Structure formats: C-alpha cells, structure tokens
Amino acid sequence: MNIHEGSLYWPVTMPIPLERKIVEIASHYEVIIVGGGMSGALSALALADKGLSVAVLDKRQMTTGSTMANTGLLQYSNDIMLHELIEQIGEKDAVRFYQLCLEAMGKLKKTAERLPLDPDFISRPSIYYASDDNDLKRIKKEYHILTHYGFPCDYWDEEDICNHLPFSKPGAIVTHGDAEVNPYKFVNGILQLVESMDVHLFEFTAVNDVTEENGLLRISTSSGEFQADKVLFTTGYETLPVGKRIGADINRSYVIVTEPLDVSPIWHENALIWETKRPYLYMRTTVDNRIIVGGLDEDKPQPPHSNESIMKRGANIKKQLETLFPELPIEIDYAYCATFGESLDNLPFIGEHPTKRNHYYLLGYGGNGTVYSMLGSKILAEIMTGKDHSDAHIVQLKRAATALNGGKSGIS
Ligand SMILES: Cc1cc2nc3c(=O)[nH]c(=O)nc-3n(C[C@H](O)[C@H](O)[C@H](O)COP(=O)(O)OP(=O)(O)OC[C@H]3O[C@@H](n4cnc5c(N)ncnc54)[C@H](O)[C@@H]3O)c2cc1C
C-alpha cells in the first residue's frame, strides 16, 4: 500500500539521505521496534535512554512513511476539545490527558535540542478559530475550561482577529507552548542520535510474523529471524502483520506547499492556524517562507494515483487559503495526498496488547500524532521496564473504544 502520493516537500529540505551504519543482527535484543517513523524513533530514544538493547526494523527506508507527509504542526490541543473529552472520559482523565500533551510539547523541544542536526523546531502560538457563529459558543466554553485548568491560552474576539490577521472570524483561542517542526529532519536526527547510542537500525526489513517460544519472541522478517524479549509495533496507518486494528477510521487527506512568499507583515507571529469545522483546514509557515496547508479529508484510505485529482484538490485548498489571505500571491509548489488515521474516541492506542504478553503498540492516530508519539514513547519506556505509569490506562489498547466499537477491544 502506498500511504502517500504526489510531490512531497520535506525530502527536498534534506536531499542527501543520511547513511545508516551497517550492523550484524545481534543474537538477542531486549526490545525490537517495528517501524522507523516518528513513533519508532522516539520510542527507540526513550528505550535507549533507559539503557535497553534495541533494534528498529522498517520495511521501507526509515522516515518515509506517514512521517514524511506530516505537516509538522505541534500542539497541545487536540482534535477533541477538552470540554468534550471531559464529557467522554470524565474530568480527571481528560484534564490529565491534556496535561500529558502539554508536557509532551516540552519534551519534543528538549529532544530537538539534543539532535545532531537542526530540525527547524520553532515555538509558535496556535490560533484555533470558530469557523462560524454556531461554533463560537464551543470556542468560548473551551477557552474557559482551558484557563480554569491552567493551560496557557488567550481569547480573541472578532476585532482581535481582524487586528492580527487579514480575515475575520467570530472568535478564536490562541494557545501558547505549541511549535512547528520539520518532521523529516527531526526523525532523521533522532535516528542518527540513537545509532550513536548503539541502537541497531535495519531498513528494508519487513516483519512478517512474531511467535513466542519459552518466553522469547521470534520475529521473522524479510532479512532473517530476530529474537527479543519484547516487540513494539509503531507501524502507523498500515495493516499490521500480526493483529488487526479496529476502533480506528482510516481516511486520506490533502496538502499543498506554496512557493516561497513574504507572509510576515500579515501573518501574526507565523502562528499555526486551524479551525473548528470538520474536516478542518490547517496551516503553518516554514523556515524558507512557504505556507503549508492541509485539509479536505476524504473517507477513503488509499491516496489517489492520479496527479490530476491531487492537483484538483490542491487547487481547492489554494482557493480556501486565498479567501483568508487575499493579498498573497499564492502559487502551489508541492501537492500530495496521504493516508490518515483517527481513532473513534480521538485518543491514541498505547500499551501492551490485552492478550499477547510482551507485544506493545504505539499508534498515534489523530491530528496530534507527533505529540502522541512523544507521550507514548515515555509511557512505554516506563511500563516496558517494569514500572507502573499512572496515566497508562487513559490510552491503553483495551479501553472505552471497546464501547464505541460494539464491544470489541481496540486491538485484537
Ligand atoms: C497529511 C498528514 C498531515 C499530518 N500532519 C500532522 C501534523 O501537523 N502534526 C502531527 O502531530 N501529526 C500529523 N500527522 C500525523 C503524523 O504523520 C503521524 O502521526 C506520524 O507520522 C505517525 O508516525 P508513525 O511513526 O506512527 O508512522 P509512520 O511514519 O508511517 O511509520 C511507520 C513505519 O512502519 C513501517 N512498517 C509498517 N509495517 C511494517 C512491517 N510489517 N514491517 C516493517 N516495517 C513496517 C512503515 O514502513 C513506516 O516507515 C499528519 C499525517 C498526515 C498523513
């Protein structure tokens, strides 16, 4: 399955791929991670920081899965508003989940500072506007809940929005503590860092099956057999070799990247911008003065092969951008479509398989995938080293998604 089609922008920012060290398969690893994207790389770092022996296996060149299509908006707010999450899972867990996301933002920044290459991580505010008058009540309610629990944010009314941006909307929450990143450089930097910590990386190594014998896992792959105590699946939106994912919706989403242009006089602090409508339009700027805009999600998992249909959706996104920023001379330079997964209850799947011992998952489904990858890597590093994590139940595989999914658990 191709999980993206069209012309992607991030590879152009790092045209010479980093060379991986050539390593022999060790006789045994404490943890094998399947998938070398954002979730796999952050997990490898969290586990290597704990001193575990780790290998990462990927059937592709690492970082070229959905990580390469990720638009790099990093936000502590989620697709589900805090007040809605409170209704869904209760106040204590919902507020804690939002706190975990805010903490993950700080950890992403610290990780960026550790890397051997600059991943263009820049702190930015986010502007979350009400798409129409009907959503203004939700925005105001959310602002009150966020401030009540101490989350850093401001409220802008229509006049404030007009004073900071060239368009008018009924109201917006401005969150602080968010950031933009180049996810491709970020993950390549993490992989380079973990290699220096003796994590073994095996590209073009497809995992076909995992069996257990006397408490040891045998992982059969296209490059031979590996043995490990534990396996962690960070396989993103693709069908897993073992186990079927349920409790998630797999769609596709479109992105355009403009030619460089000067937005600074009219784009408040190069903020990340998104909205309450679903599917939502979201946008950011880049270090080389481009605008990245995504949206137009469709209820199909596979991106279209035809460049023509990608360009058609791209033109639609461009029109929406021009409505917001009519003064800008916008030209599309890159346009693509990618598979995108969301869980039914808007929370990621993180934890040990409910019935298969030593099989772990980190599936950061949702618009906030990178934040989920970070918070998941930290939770897993604790529970995989035998410690309890007091927040693990919020995102565990067997959870409320069960109820949303006709009684079936999130992963089988
Ligand atoms: C258009 C788009 C925009 C996005 N924008 C944002 C954003 O602005 N902010 C944000 O936080 N998130 C965003 N996301 C989400 C983000 O991309 C994902 O959450 C994140 O990249 C997932 O990383 P991952 O490591 O889980 O998956 P991937 O990067 O897909 O990595 C999974 C890896 O597993 C490998 N694999 C799969 N099966 C096997 C197997 N059997 N054997 C070996 N290897 C295997 C694949 O080859 C792949 O490299 C966006 C996603 C899309 C599609």
The ligand as an SDF file (V2000), in Angstrom:
LIG
                    3D

 53 58  0  0  0  0  0  0  0  0999 V2000
   -1.2430   14.6140    5.6330 C   0  0  0  0  0  0  0  0  0  0  0  0
   -0.8300   14.3970    7.0680 C   0  0  0  0  0  0  0  0  0  0  0  0
   -0.5690   15.5030    7.8700 C   0  0  0  0  0  0  0  0  0  0  0  0
   -0.2110   15.3180    9.1970 C   0  0  0  0  0  0  0  0  0  0  0  0
    0.0710   16.4130    9.9380 N   0  0  0  0  0  0  0  0  0  0  0  0
    0.4100   16.2720   11.2260 C   0  0  0  0  0  0  0  0  0  0  0  0
    0.7540   17.4130   11.9930 C   0  0  0  0  0  0  0  0  0  0  0  0
    0.7430   18.5500   11.5130 O   0  0  0  0  0  0  0  0  0  0  0  0
    1.1180   17.2160   13.2780 N   0  0  0  0  0  0  0  0  0  0  0  0
    1.1510   15.9690   13.8370 C   0  0  0  0  0  0  0  0  0  0  0  0
    1.4820   15.8490   15.0160 O   0  0  0  0  0  0  0  0  0  0  0  0
    0.8360   14.8590   13.1290 N   0  0  0  0  0  0  0  0  0  0  0  0
    0.4660   14.9940   11.8390 C   0  0  0  0  0  0  0  0  0  0  0  0
    0.1700   13.8790   11.0970 N   0  0  0  0  0  0  0  0  0  0  0  0
    0.2180   12.5880   11.7190 C   0  0  0  0  0  0  0  0  0  0  0  0
    1.6260   12.0400   11.6530 C   0  0  0  0  0  0  0  0  0  0  0  0
    2.1100   11.9470   10.3540 O   0  0  0  0  0  0  0  0  0  0  0  0
    1.6430   10.6720   12.2060 C   0  0  0  0  0  0  0  0  0  0  0  0
    1.0770   10.6350   13.4510 O   0  0  0  0  0  0  0  0  0  0  0  0
    3.0440   10.1760   12.3650 C   0  0  0  0  0  0  0  0  0  0  0  0
    3.8220   10.4270   11.2560 O   0  0  0  0  0  0  0  0  0  0  0  0
    2.9830    8.7580   12.5780 C   0  0  0  0  0  0  0  0  0  0  0  0
    4.2780    8.3000   12.7110 O   0  0  0  0  0  0  0  0  0  0  0  0
    4.4200    6.7580   12.8250 P   0  0  0  0  0  0  0  0  0  0  0  0
    5.8080    6.5130   13.2020 O   0  0  0  0  0  0  0  0  0  0  0  0
    3.3540    6.2220   13.7060 O   0  0  0  0  0  0  0  0  0  0  0  0
    4.0770    6.2330   11.3570 O   0  0  0  0  0  0  0  0  0  0  0  0
    4.9760    6.1720   10.0510 P   0  0  0  0  0  0  0  0  0  0  0  0
    5.8080    7.3630    9.8510 O   0  0  0  0  0  0  0  0  0  0  0  0
    4.0710    5.7720    8.9220 O   0  0  0  0  0  0  0  0  0  0  0  0
    5.9760    4.9760   10.3720 O   0  0  0  0  0  0  0  0  0  0  0  0
    5.5420    3.6350   10.3900 C   0  0  0  0  0  0  0  0  0  0  0  0
    6.6190    2.8020    9.7500 C   0  0  0  0  0  0  0  0  0  0  0  0
    6.2870    1.4220    9.9360 O   0  0  0  0  0  0  0  0  0  0  0  0
    6.7780    0.7260    8.8210 C   0  0  0  0  0  0  0  0  0  0  0  0
    6.0830   -0.5670    8.7430 N   0  0  0  0  0  0  0  0  0  0  0  0
    4.7650   -0.7970    8.6150 C   0  0  0  0  0  0  0  0  0  0  0  0
    4.5160   -2.1160    8.5830 N   0  0  0  0  0  0  0  0  0  0  0  0
    5.7290   -2.7490    8.7090 C   0  0  0  0  0  0  0  0  0  0  0  0
    6.1390   -4.1000    8.7350 C   0  0  0  0  0  0  0  0  0  0  0  0
    5.2830   -5.1070    8.6320 N   0  0  0  0  0  0  0  0  0  0  0  0
    7.4610   -4.3820    8.8710 N   0  0  0  0  0  0  0  0  0  0  0  0
    8.3710   -3.3750    8.9630 C   0  0  0  0  0  0  0  0  0  0  0  0
    8.0150   -2.0670    8.9380 N   0  0  0  0  0  0  0  0  0  0  0  0
    6.7170   -1.7580    8.8130 C   0  0  0  0  0  0  0  0  0  0  0  0
    6.4860    1.6450    7.6450 C   0  0  0  0  0  0  0  0  0  0  0  0
    7.3080    1.3620    6.5580 O   0  0  0  0  0  0  0  0  0  0  0  0
    6.7250    3.0210    8.2470 C   0  0  0  0  0  0  0  0  0  0  0  0
    8.0070    3.5450    7.9370 O   0  0  0  0  0  0  0  0  0  0  0  0
   -0.1580   14.0240    9.7470 C   0  0  0  0  0  0  0  0  0  0  0  0
   -0.4180   12.9120    8.9400 C   0  0  0  0  0  0  0  0  0  0  0  0
   -0.7370   13.0990    7.6180 C   0  0  0  0  0  0  0  0  0  0  0  0
   -0.9770   11.8950    6.7760 C   0  0  0  0  0  0  0  0  0  0  0  0
  1  2  1  0
  2  3  1  0
  2 52  2  0
  3  4  2  0
  4  5  1  0
  4 50  1  0
  5  6  2  0
  6  7  1  0
  6 13  1  0
  7  8  2  0
  7  9  1  0
  9 10  1  0
 10 11  2  0
 10 12  1  0
 12 13  2  0
 13 14  1  0
 14 15  1  0
 14 50  1  0
 15 16  1  0
 16 17  1  0
 16 18  1  0
 18 19  1  0
 18 20  1  0
 20 21  1  0
 20 22  1  0
 22 23  1  0
 23 24  1  0
 24 25  2  0
 24 26  1  0
 24 27  1  0
 27 28  1  0
 28 29  2  0
 28 30  1  0
 28 31  1  0
 31 32  1  0
 32 33  1  0
 33 34  1  0
 33 48  1  0
 34 35  1  0
 35 36  1  0
 35 46  1  0
 36 37  1  0
 36 45  1  0
 37 38  2  0
 38 39  1  0
 39 40  1  0
 39 45  2  0
 40 41  1  0
 40 42  2  0
 42 43  1  0
 43 44  2  0
 44 45  1  0
 46 47  1  0
 46 48  1  0
 48 49  1  0
 50 51  2  0
 51 52  1  0
 52 53  1  0
M  END
$$$$
